Amino acid sequence: MAQQYEAQKKENYCERQEKRYERISKYSLDEDNQRIYGARAQAYGEKAEQFGKIAKSFEKPVEKSGESGIIKANKNDLTKYIGKDIVETDNQHICEWYYANVSDIPNQIDKSLPFNDQVKQAFNLRNKYKHKARVAMSDVETAAELERLRPAPTFEELVENKMKRKNLTQQEALEDILKTASKTNPDVNKEFGL
């Protein structure tokens, strides 16, 4: 399982690098840079394919369907993570811990508080879980990349961002923050079987 995880991690990294160099190549004005970065993108694409094949070689067949695939985490089993400290620090367990705790945010909000305080409580809980997960990750490279690509905004920045990006009023942005505080990235969830 550790070998499969490492292969998947390397495959994901290579896919990200492939996309990165494709963008650089596409938007570069210099033809030499287009060629150089295009070649790098192709090389990373080939590596991603190799690591993907290695990862698939470790997959166990799924019972009943006859198809092969990774055994998925049972969402009901994730309740064991709610309100608990992080024990296992590999990406799979960190993702499961984060998913479980973030999904439980609606149950943790004090409904007797005024609306704005409920929104801030949801925002603070989500950021707390995000910070704990990133600090606990044994994969420091991915944790650093997440911090760089998706830094936690301040409450004011998030409200302003939602107002601009979704063309919302301030009240609608606050409602959206409360509604989406317990949502997690579907692509990441799919990758980790959630």
MOLIN-V900009 format. One record per helix or strand. SS is the DSSP state (alpha for helix, beta for strand). FROM is the first residue (numbers start at 0). LEN is the number of residues. If there is no record, write none. Layout:
ss={SS	SS}
from={FROM	FROM}
len={LEN	LEN}
This chain:
ss={alpha	alpha	beta	beta	alpha	alpha	alpha	alpha	alpha	alpha	alpha	alpha}
from={1	30	60	67	74	90	104	114	139	154	169	185}
len={26	27	1	1	7	13	4	22	10	12	11	6}
